[in-house]
Amino acid sequence: MRGKGFKVFNNDMRVYSEKLDKAFYPDVSMCTEPVDFPNIKSKTLYSNPLVLVEVLSKSTLNYDFATKFDYYKTLSSFREYVLVDQYEKLVQVRTLMDAERDLWEIRLYREEDEKVVLKSVDCEIPFSDIYEDVEFEE
């Protein structure tokens, strides 16, 4: 995404919700530039994410799937939520369609030849790239 006006962060960057006065650690996040740093002293906290990605684990599944999603929806810039399953090849993408009605399109990806579409950043990621070199337990 370099050179396209977007910035991508790993799980060291916190996302701040002013409405909740809380910060969260998504596994991956993306925003449009410029990055909005609400605390001028901290460059590890920002408030304008566009895409948030969570890798689902057994211990965080319910929290990431529902509670954290509700928290993220308090962020006015937030447009897409990507959930990556680590126990089977499954990616869920939730795309905001209508903010006033809290209407989200949900797409599931399971096939090696599919491309995971992120509409908010006009990007397609080969599904096979997401799970490259991942070995699942039997």
C-alpha positions as CSV (number, residue, x, y, z in Angstrom):
1,M,0.0,0.0,0.0
2,R,3.1,2.2,0.0
3,G,2.6,5.3,-2.1
4,K,-1.2,5.1,-2.2
5,G,-1.9,7.4,0.7
6,F,-2.3,4.6,3.3
7,K,-0.3,3.6,6.3
8,V,-0.2,0.0,7.7
9,F,0.6,-0.8,11.3
10,N,1.3,-4.0,13.2
11,N,0.1,-4.9,16.6
12,D,2.4,-2.5,18.4
13,M,0.2,0.4,17.3
14,R,-2.9,1.2,19.4
15,V,-6.1,2.5,18.1
16,Y,-7.8,5.2,20.2
17,S,-11.6,5.7,20.5
18,E,-12.3,9.2,21.8
19,K,-16.0,8.3,22.4
20,L,-14.9,5.4,24.8
21,D,-11.7,7.0,26.0
22,K,-10.1,3.6,25.4
23,A,-7.3,2.2,23.3
24,F,-7.1,-1.1,21.5
25,Y,-4.4,-3.3,19.9
26,P,-5.6,-4.7,16.6
27,D,-3.3,-7.3,15.0
28,V,-3.0,-5.1,11.9
29,S,-4.5,-1.7,11.1
30,M,-4.5,0.6,8.2
31,C,-5.4,4.3,7.9
32,T,-5.3,7.0,5.3
33,E,-2.5,9.5,5.6
34,P,-2.0,11.7,7.5
35,V,-2.1,9.7,10.6
36,D,-4.2,11.3,13.4
37,F,-2.1,11.1,16.6
38,P,-4.4,12.5,19.4
39,N,-1.6,12.5,21.9
40,I,1.3,14.5,20.4
41,K,3.7,12.8,22.8
42,S,2.9,9.3,21.7
43,K,3.4,8.0,18.2
44,T,2.0,4.5,19.2
45,L,-1.6,5.7,19.5
46,Y,-3.7,6.9,16.6
47,S,-7.4,7.5,16.0
48,N,-8.2,7.3,12.3
49,P,-8.2,3.6,11.3
50,L,-9.9,2.6,8.1
51,V,-9.2,-1.2,8.2
52,L,-8.8,-3.3,11.3
53,V,-7.6,-6.9,11.2
54,E,-7.8,-9.5,14.0
55,V,-6.4,-13.0,14.0
56,L,-8.9,-15.2,15.9
57,S,-7.7,-17.4,18.7
58,K,-9.7,-19.6,21.0
59,S,-9.1,-17.2,23.9
60,T,-10.1,-14.0,22.0
61,L,-12.7,-15.3,19.6
62,N,-15.8,-13.9,21.3
63,Y,-14.2,-10.7,22.2
64,D,-12.8,-10.0,18.7
65,F,-15.9,-11.2,16.9
66,A,-18.5,-9.1,18.8
67,T,-17.3,-6.9,21.6
68,K,-14.2,-5.5,20.0
69,F,-16.2,-4.9,16.8
70,D,-18.7,-2.8,18.7
71,Y,-15.9,-0.8,20.2
72,Y,-14.3,-0.3,16.8
73,K,-17.6,1.0,15.4
74,T,-17.3,4.0,17.6
75,L,-14.4,5.2,15.3
76,S,-15.8,7.5,12.6
77,S,-13.1,6.5,10.1
78,F,-13.6,2.7,10.5
79,R,-14.8,1.0,7.3
80,E,-13.7,-2.6,7.2
81,Y,-13.1,-5.4,9.7
82,V,-11.1,-8.5,8.7
83,L,-11.2,-11.6,10.9
84,V,-8.6,-14.3,10.1
85,D,-9.2,-17.7,11.5
86,Q,-6.0,-19.5,12.7
87,Y,-7.6,-22.9,13.0
88,E,-9.0,-23.3,9.5
89,K,-8.7,-21.5,6.2
90,L,-11.4,-18.9,6.7
91,V,-11.4,-15.1,6.3
92,Q,-14.4,-12.9,7.1
93,V,-14.5,-9.3,5.8
94,R,-17.1,-6.9,7.2
95,T,-17.5,-3.8,5.1
96,L,-19.5,-0.8,6.2
97,M,-22.3,-0.1,3.7
98,D,-24.5,2.4,5.5
99,A,-23.2,4.1,8.7
100,E,-26.5,5.6,9.7
101,R,-28.2,2.2,9.7
102,D,-25.1,0.3,11.0
103,L,-25.4,-1.9,7.9
104,W,-22.4,-4.1,7.2
105,E,-21.8,-6.5,4.3
106,I,-20.2,-9.8,5.4
107,R,-18.1,-11.8,2.9
108,L,-16.5,-15.2,3.7
109,Y,-13.5,-16.4,1.9
110,R,-12.4,-20.1,2.0
111,E,-11.0,-21.0,-1.5
112,E,-7.3,-20.9,-2.4
113,D,-8.0,-19.2,-5.8
114,E,-10.1,-16.4,-4.3
115,K,-9.0,-12.8,-3.7
116,V,-9.9,-11.2,-0.4
117,V,-11.4,-7.8,-1.4
118,L,-11.0,-4.8,0.8
119,K,-13.3,-2.2,-0.8
120,S,-12.3,0.7,1.4
121,V,-8.7,0.7,0.2
122,D,-9.4,-0.7,-3.3
123,C,-7.2,-3.8,-2.6
124,E,-7.3,-7.5,-3.4
125,I,-5.2,-10.0,-1.5
126,P,-4.8,-13.5,-2.8
127,F,-6.4,-15.8,-0.2
128,S,-3.4,-18.2,-0.6
129,D,-1.0,-15.4,0.5
130,I,-2.8,-15.1,3.8
131,Y,-2.3,-18.7,4.7
132,E,1.1,-19.2,3.0
133,D,3.3,-21.4,5.2
134,V,0.6,-22.0,7.8
135,E,0.2,-25.5,9.0
136,F,-2.9,-26.5,10.8
137,E,-3.2,-29.0,13.6
138,E,-5.2,-32.1,12.9
